[in-house]
Amino acid sequence: MPVFAMTLVGLVLLPFVLVFVVVACALAYVFGAFLVALRIMRAMLPVDSVAKRVGVLAVGLVAAFLLGLLPVLGWLITLVLLVFGFGAATVVMMRRWTGDSSRIAATEAAG
């Protein structure tokens, strides 16, 4: 009987879990592409306005998409961006949940 109940609960929750996983992976990809592009752009010029950040996001997403199309290394680059995006998002969430705002401000200022 417990297996049946877990199966019914699992069947009901499965669509929500799948939507969550798809959204989380999409956000991690965007976050990873943005952070890599931001790091590269900040090495060349200051990114000090919202318009420049949006431009960096657009360039980063286009570059990540084009690099993902490479025949042999594309999937590996996409995987690295996903892992980097998940890791960066986890660090940000943990810092916000623990209330360590001084480290958040220092990280954002250092950039």
Buried (B, 14 or more C-beta within 10 A) or exposed (E): EEEEEEEEEEEEEEEEEEEEEEEBEEEBBBBBBBBBBBEEBEEEEEBEEEEBBEBBBEBBBEBBEEBBEEEEEBEEBBEBBBEBBBBBBEEEEEBEEEEEEEEBEEEEEEE
